[in-house]
Amino acid sequence: MTIERLGPPLRAGERETLRAFLDFHRATLAMKCEGLTDDELRRQSMPPSTLSLLGLVRHMAEVERTWFRRVINAEDIPLVWSAEGDFQVAYDASAASRPEAFDAWQREVEHARRIEAAAESLDVTGHQARWGEDVSLRLVMLHLIHEYARHNGHADFLREGIDGIVGA
């Protein structure tokens, strides 16, 4: 399967630009995982870190779920991998499989896209309980772009350690 990754527009409105950058980073994470076996996707970086590509995919499923469904859409749902709300559980991919992680991540991305598309504007707000503050959809999208960019940097190093592939 080849991942299609479109570059963000050079001139567009705010919402279109945010949406495009978010999708660009989502596609980047998928590209970093493309062509690897479950064992390679579970390969951890280096002690004491347990970070793996599959753990990053699982973590980003939780991030998408939390910010779009729980915060913006006010859905009262638990995390995917932790009923106690422990985001660190997602990083432990030692027994995870590609289908389990990628299916959950893709489901959450699709929910996020529907929620964003249905919102009247970027000024729509939701409550971020951990901060005790209301936040805008704009902030959520920017936060997700930041989160993906940060973790895609980790994915670069993880992928290089697996098979030497770098870049993009």
C-alpha positions as CSV (number, residue, x, y, z in Angstrom):
1,M,0.0,0.0,0.0
2,T,1.4,3.4,-1.0
3,I,0.6,6.3,1.3
4,E,-0.5,9.5,-0.5
5,R,0.9,12.6,1.2
6,L,0.0,16.0,-0.2
7,G,1.9,19.1,0.8
8,P,-0.1,21.8,2.4
9,P,-1.3,24.7,0.2
10,L,1.0,27.6,-0.2
11,R,-2.0,30.1,-0.2
12,A,-5.2,29.1,1.5
13,G,-7.6,30.1,4.3
14,E,-6.8,29.3,7.9
15,R,-9.0,26.3,8.2
16,E,-7.9,24.7,4.9
17,T,-4.3,25.2,5.9
18,L,-4.7,23.7,9.3
19,R,-6.6,20.7,7.9
20,A,-3.9,20.2,5.2
21,F,-1.0,20.4,7.7
22,L,-2.7,17.9,10.0
23,D,-3.4,15.5,7.2
24,F,0.2,15.9,6.0
25,H,1.5,14.9,9.4
26,R,-0.9,12.0,9.7
27,A,0.3,10.7,6.3
28,T,3.9,11.2,7.4
29,L,3.4,8.9,10.4
30,A,1.8,6.3,8.2
31,M,4.7,6.5,5.7
32,K,7.2,6.0,8.5
33,C,5.5,2.7,9.2
34,E,4.9,1.6,5.6
35,G,6.4,-1.8,4.6
36,L,7.4,-2.9,8.1
37,T,6.4,-6.2,9.8
38,D,4.6,-6.2,13.2
39,D,7.9,-7.2,14.8
40,E,9.7,-4.2,13.2
41,L,6.9,-1.9,14.2
42,R,7.2,-3.1,17.8
43,R,11.0,-2.7,17.9
44,Q,11.9,-0.4,20.8
45,S,14.3,2.5,20.4
46,M,16.9,2.0,23.2
47,P,16.8,1.3,26.9
48,P,15.3,2.6,29.0
49,S,12.8,3.9,26.4
50,T,10.0,1.5,25.3
51,L,9.1,3.8,22.3
52,S,8.2,2.1,19.1
53,L,6.5,3.0,15.8
54,L,3.5,0.9,16.8
55,G,3.4,2.6,20.2
56,L,3.4,6.0,18.5
57,V,0.5,5.0,16.3
58,R,-1.4,3.8,19.4
59,H,-0.5,7.0,21.2
60,M,-1.8,9.2,18.3
61,A,-5.1,7.2,18.3
62,E,-5.5,8.3,22.0
63,V,-4.5,11.9,21.2
64,E,-7.0,12.1,18.3
65,R,-9.7,10.5,20.4
66,T,-9.1,12.8,23.4
67,W,-8.9,16.2,21.7
68,F,-11.6,15.7,19.1
69,R,-14.1,13.4,20.7
70,R,-13.6,14.0,24.4
71,V,-12.7,17.7,24.3
72,I,-14.5,19.2,21.3
73,N,-17.4,16.8,21.0
74,A,-17.8,16.3,24.8
75,E,-18.1,12.5,24.4
76,D,-17.9,10.7,27.7
77,I,-15.7,7.8,26.5
78,P,-12.6,6.2,28.0
79,L,-9.2,6.0,26.2
80,V,-8.8,3.2,23.8
81,W,-6.2,1.3,25.8
82,S,-6.7,2.6,29.4
83,A,-10.0,2.9,31.2
84,E,-8.0,4.8,33.9
85,G,-7.0,7.5,31.5
86,D,-3.3,6.6,31.5
87,F,-1.9,7.8,28.1
88,Q,1.4,5.9,28.7
89,V,-0.4,2.5,28.3
90,A,-0.7,3.1,24.5
91,Y,3.1,3.3,24.2
92,D,3.4,-0.3,25.3
93,A,3.0,-2.1,22.0
94,S,4.9,-5.2,23.0
95,A,1.8,-7.4,22.3
96,A,0.2,-5.1,19.7
97,S,-0.4,-5.8,16.0
98,R,-0.5,-3.5,13.0
99,P,-4.2,-4.1,12.4
100,E,-5.2,-3.5,16.0
101,A,-3.2,-0.2,16.2
102,F,-3.8,1.1,12.7
103,D,-7.5,0.3,12.8
104,A,-8.0,2.2,16.0
105,W,-5.9,5.1,14.8
106,Q,-7.8,5.3,11.5
107,R,-11.2,5.2,13.3
108,E,-10.1,8.1,15.5
109,V,-8.8,10.1,12.5
110,E,-12.1,9.6,10.7
111,H,-14.0,10.7,13.8
112,A,-11.8,13.7,14.1
113,R,-12.3,14.7,10.5
114,R,-16.1,14.4,10.9
115,I,-16.1,16.5,14.0
116,E,-13.9,19.2,12.5
117,A,-15.9,19.3,9.3
118,A,-19.2,19.7,11.2
119,A,-17.9,22.5,13.4
120,E,-19.3,25.9,12.4
121,S,-15.9,27.6,12.8
122,L,-12.5,27.3,14.4
123,D,-13.9,29.2,17.3
124,V,-16.0,26.3,18.4
125,T,-14.9,25.4,22.0
126,G,-14.7,22.3,24.1
127,H,-13.6,21.8,27.7
128,Q,-10.1,20.4,28.4
129,A,-10.7,18.8,31.8
130,R,-7.0,18.3,32.5
131,W,-6.4,22.0,32.1
132,G,-9.7,23.1,33.6
133,E,-10.2,25.4,30.6
134,D,-12.2,25.7,27.5
135,V,-10.2,25.5,24.3
136,S,-11.0,26.3,20.6
137,L,-11.0,23.9,17.7
138,R,-8.2,26.1,16.3
139,L,-6.1,25.4,19.4
140,V,-6.9,21.6,19.1
141,M,-5.8,21.5,15.5
142,L,-2.6,23.4,16.2
143,H,-1.9,21.1,19.2
144,L,-2.4,18.0,17.0
145,I,-0.1,19.4,14.4
146,H,2.5,20.0,17.1
147,E,2.0,16.6,18.6
148,Y,2.4,14.8,15.2
149,A,5.4,16.9,14.2
150,R,7.1,16.0,17.5
151,H,6.3,12.3,17.2
152,N,7.2,12.2,13.5
153,G,10.7,13.3,14.5
154,H,10.8,10.2,16.9
155,A,9.4,8.1,14.0
156,D,12.3,9.3,11.8
157,F,14.9,7.9,14.2
158,L,12.9,4.7,14.9
159,R,12.6,3.9,11.2
160,E,16.3,4.7,10.6
161,G,17.2,2.3,13.4
162,I,15.1,-0.5,11.8
163,D,16.2,-0.4,8.2
164,G,18.2,2.7,7.6
165,I,15.5,4.6,5.8
166,V,15.7,8.3,6.4
167,G,13.9,11.5,5.2
168,A,10.5,12.5,4.0
